[in-house]
Amino acid sequence: MNHRKGHMFASGTVRLAAVPNAWVNDDLPALGAGTSFDQIVSEMALAGYEGTELGSTYPQDAATLKAALDVRGLAVSGGWVSTWFASKGGAYEQTLRTFRDQIPFFTAIGLQDVYVAEVTGAVHQRPVPALANRPVFDDAQWDAMIRGLGEMGRIAADHGLRVNYHHHTGTGVQSSEDIDRLMAGTVAGETWLLLDTAHLLIGGGDPLDVLTRHEGRIGHVHLKNLRRPVLDRMHDEALSFWDALRQGIFTVPGDPAGCIDFAPLLRKLADDGWTGWLVVEAEQDPAVAHPLEAFRLARRHLKDLTGL
């Protein structure tokens, strides 16, 4: 491969994006409420990122959004889509209709990758202990979810899009075992995996192990650091996901308070010839952790590790 001197990845194959929930948190909107879209994307560009994941405060008009990103040199790395395949009463069909309705907007802004998560029974947006109350799907729910993801993946492919499954704390796909079952049931090329380093640790897994087991199925990587003492409190004090966010469970790569060593994961991706978006995420309270400062720190750290 054509590696530049000092660069871990082949030239032009990997780009860095940022997630807006460090500025305004979509799971807990009180964190960062009132922060403007213009501020978010301007600070992302100033911090040295090439892309942004979509956020709830972003313009819903494709031309307006694209113009605002273009002038800042940003592309759209991906956007979240909730699925309800494991629910009843027509939710399966409604999920697919909603996705089809979103496709024109996605294609108009140049988005290729959607991030999906099954939110039937999810508790990450509820004031209850997250680990004890996360849903456990029965076989029929698993079958419906896997069938729906396949159908969604085929619809996406017809429009030049990809479906990347985002395992998430407080949902029915949280642990490494859940991820293994999901990957075994779905088809390569129809369903990709979004590997999120911090959510894997919360679910009891290891990012490098999951990457190794599902080599070739990883569509996106969320580089998110974790503060171990807050994770311990999630177990010992039965914190809700909201409580954990307020207490700062997440931080950026390069923060000494985080416990994740990103170097082995990035080296494994490079050795595999992986291409795509590396997406920096840290759902922190912007009143405590200034997003521009945090994301500049992460950007410097990733440049030191990868040369990007």
C-alpha positions in Angstrom: 0.0 0.0 0.0 1.0 3.6 -0.6 1.9 4.7 3.0 3.3 8.2 3.4 6.3 8.5 5.7 5.1 8.4 9.3 1.6 7.5 8.3 -0.1 4.3 9.6 -2.8 4.2 6.9 -2.5 4.3 3.1 -2.7 7.7 1.7 -6.3 9.0 1.3 -8.0 5.9 2.7 -8.9 7.0 6.2 -10.5 10.2 7.3 -11.3 11.7 10.7 -14.8 12.9 11.7 -16.4 14.2 14.9 -19.7 13.5 16.6 -21.8 16.6 17.6 -23.0 15.1 20.9 -20.0 16.6 22.8 -21.6 20.0 21.9 -25.3 19.0 22.3 -26.1 15.5 23.6 -28.9 13.8 21.7 -29.4 11.2 24.5 -29.5 13.9 27.2 -30.3 17.2 25.5 -29.9 19.3 28.7 -26.2 18.9 28.1 -25.3 21.6 25.7 -28.8 22.9 25.1 -28.8 26.0 23.0 -25.5 25.4 21.3 -25.9 26.5 17.7 -25.3 24.3 14.7 -22.9 26.9 13.3 -20.8 26.8 16.4 -20.7 23.0 16.4 -19.5 22.6 12.8 -17.2 25.6 12.9 -15.4 24.2 15.9 -15.1 20.8 14.3 -13.4 22.3 11.3 -11.2 24.5 13.5 -10.1 21.4 15.4 -9.0 19.8 12.2 -11.7 17.2 11.3 -12.8 16.4 7.8 -16.3 15.1 8.6 -19.2 15.2 11.0 -21.9 12.8 12.0 -25.4 14.2 11.8 -27.0 15.6 14.9 -30.5 16.5 16.0 -29.8 20.3 15.8 -28.5 20.1 12.2 -30.6 21.7 9.3 -33.2 19.3 7.8 -33.0 21.0 4.4 -30.3 19.2 2.4 -29.1 22.3 0.4 -28.8 24.4 3.6 -26.9 21.7 5.4 -24.6 20.9 2.5 -23.7 24.5 1.9 -22.8 25.0 5.6 -20.6 22.0 5.6 -19.0 22.6 2.2 -17.8 26.1 3.2 -16.1 24.6 6.3 -14.5 21.7 4.3 -16.6 19.1 6.1 -18.4 16.0 4.7 -21.1 13.9 6.4 -19.6 10.7 7.8 -22.9 9.1 8.8 -26.2 9.5 10.5 -28.2 7.7 13.1 -31.4 5.7 12.3 -33.3 4.0 15.1 -34.9 0.6 14.2 -37.9 -1.1 15.8 -37.8 -4.4 14.1 -38.3 -6.4 17.4 -41.5 -4.4 18.3 -45.0 -5.3 17.5 -48.1 -3.8 15.8 -46.6 -2.9 12.5 -43.4 -1.4 13.9 -41.3 -3.6 11.5 -43.0 -2.2 8.4 -43.0 1.4 9.8 -39.2 1.2 10.4 -38.6 0.4 6.8 -41.0 3.1 5.5 -39.3 5.7 7.7 -35.9 4.6 6.4 -37.1 4.8 2.7 -38.5 8.3 3.4 -35.0 9.4 4.7 -33.0 8.2 1.8 -33.5 11.2 -0.5 -32.1 13.5 2.2 -29.2 11.2 2.8 -28.3 11.0 -0.8 -28.7 14.7 -1.3 -26.1 15.5 1.4 -23.6 12.9 0.2 -24.1 10.5 3.1 -23.0 6.9 2.5 -23.2 5.3 5.9 -26.2 5.0 8.2 -25.7 3.9 11.8 -28.6 1.8 13.0 -29.5 0.6 16.5 -32.5 -1.5 17.5 -34.2 0.5 20.3 -37.0 -1.8 21.2 -37.1 -1.7 25.0 -34.0 0.5 25.2 -33.3 2.3 28.4 -30.4 4.6 27.5 -32.8 7.5 27.5 -34.7 6.5 30.7 -33.9 7.3 34.3 -33.4 3.7 35.4 -30.2 1.6 36.1 -28.9 1.0 32.6 -27.1 -2.3 33.0 -29.8 -4.1 35.0 -32.7 -3.0 32.8 -31.3 -3.3 29.3 -33.7 -5.4 27.1 -32.9 -9.1 26.5 -34.6 -10.2 23.2 -36.2 -13.6 22.8 -35.5 -15.7 19.7 -38.5 -14.3 17.8 -37.3 -10.7 18.4 -33.8 -11.6 17.3 -35.1 -13.2 14.2 -37.2 -10.2 13.4 -34.3 -7.8 14.0 -31.9 -9.8 11.8 -34.5 -10.2 9.0 -35.2 -6.4 9.2 -31.6 -5.5 9.1 -31.1 -7.6 6.0 -34.1 -6.0 4.2 -32.8 -2.6 5.3 -29.3 -3.4 4.0 -30.6 -4.4 0.6 -32.7 -1.2 0.3 -29.7 0.8 1.3 -27.5 -0.9 -1.2 -30.0 -0.1 -4.0 -29.3 3.6 -3.2 -25.6 3.5 -2.7 -25.8 3.4 1.1 -24.5 1.0 3.8 -26.1 -0.1 7.0 -23.7 -0.1 10.0 -25.1 -1.6 13.2 -24.2 0.4 16.4 -24.1 -1.7 19.5 -25.1 0.6 22.4 -25.4 0.6 26.2 -28.9 0.0 27.4 -30.1 -1.7 24.2 -30.7 -5.3 23.1 -27.3 -5.5 21.4 -24.8 -4.5 24.1 -22.3 -7.3 24.8 -19.7 -9.0 22.7 -22.0 -12.1 22.7 -24.8 -10.0 21.3 -22.5 -8.7 18.6 -21.4 -12.2 17.7 -25.0 -13.3 17.4 -25.9 -10.3 15.3 -22.9 -10.8 13.0 -23.6 -14.6 12.6 -27.2 -13.9 11.7 -26.6 -11.1 9.2 -24.9 -11.2 5.8 -21.6 -9.5 4.9 -22.2 -6.7 2.5 -25.8 -6.1 3.9 -25.0 -5.4 7.5 -21.8 -3.8 8.7 -20.6 -3.3 12.3 -20.0 0.1 13.8 -17.3 -0.7 16.5 -17.7 1.7 19.4 -14.7 1.3 21.8 -16.3 2.7 24.9 -19.7 1.1 24.5 -17.9 -2.2 24.1 -16.2 -1.8 27.5 -19.5 -1.0 29.2 -20.9 -4.1 27.7 -18.0 -6.2 29.1 -16.2 -6.6 25.8 -12.8 -5.8 24.4 -12.5 -3.7 21.2 -9.5 -5.4 19.8 -11.0 -8.8 20.4 -14.2 -7.8 18.6 -12.3 -6.3 15.8 -10.3 -9.5 15.3 -13.3 -11.7 15.4 -15.3 -9.6 12.9 -12.5 -8.6 10.6 -13.8 -7.5 7.3 -17.3 -6.6 8.7 -16.3 -3.3 10.4 -17.8 -0.4 8.5 -17.1 2.4 11.0 -15.2 3.0 14.2 -16.2 5.3 17.0 -13.1 6.3 18.9 -14.5 7.0 22.4 -12.5 6.9 25.6 -13.9 5.8 29.0 -13.3 6.8 32.6 -13.1 3.6 34.5 -14.2 4.9 37.9 -17.5 6.0 36.4 -18.0 2.6 34.8 -17.3 1.0 38.2 -20.1 3.2 39.7 -22.4 2.1 37.0 -22.1 -1.4 38.4 -21.8 -0.6 42.1 -24.3 2.2 42.3 -26.7 1.1 39.5 -26.3 4.3 37.5 -28.6 5.2 34.7 -27.0 6.0 31.4 -28.0 9.6 32.0 -26.3 9.5 35.4 -23.2 8.1 33.8 -23.2 10.8 31.2 -23.5 13.5 33.8 -20.6 12.0 35.8 -18.4 12.0 32.7 -18.1 8.3 31.8 -16.9 9.2 28.3 -14.0 11.3 27.2 -11.8 11.7 24.0 -8.8 9.7 22.9 -5.7 11.2 24.4 -7.2 12.3 27.6 -5.1 10.8 30.5 -8.3 10.3 32.5 -9.4 7.7 29.9 -8.5 4.0 30.2 -8.4 2.9 26.5 -5.2 2.5 24.6 -6.1 3.2 21.0 -2.7 2.4 19.5 -3.2 -1.5 19.2 -6.7 -1.0 17.7 -5.5 1.5 15.1 -2.5 -0.7 14.3 -4.8 -3.7 13.7 -7.0 -1.6 11.4 -4.0 -0.5 9.5 -2.6 -4.0 9.2 -6.0 -5.2 7.9 -5.9 -2.5 5.2 -9.1 -1.0 6.6 -10.5 2.1 4.9 -13.2 4.6 6.0 -14.1 7.1 8.7 -12.5 7.1 12.2 -15.1 9.0 14.2 -14.1 10.8 17.5 -16.9 10.9 20.1 -17.1 11.9 23.7 -20.5 12.5 25.2 -19.4 15.0 27.8 -21.0 18.0 29.4 -19.7 20.9 27.4 -19.9 23.1 30.5 -17.3 20.9 32.1 -15.3 19.7 29.1 -15.0 22.4 26.4 -15.7 20.6 23.1 -13.2 22.5 21.0 -10.4 21.9 23.5 -11.3 18.3 23.9 -11.5 17.6 20.2 -8.2 19.4 19.5 -6.6 17.2 22.1 -8.0 14.1 20.4 -6.9 15.3 17.0 -3.3 15.8 18.1 -3.3 12.4 19.8 -4.5 10.7 16.7 -2.0 12.5 14.5 0.7 11.3 16.9 -0.5 7.7 16.7 -1.3 7.5 13.0 0.2 10.5 11.2 -3.3 11.5 9.9 
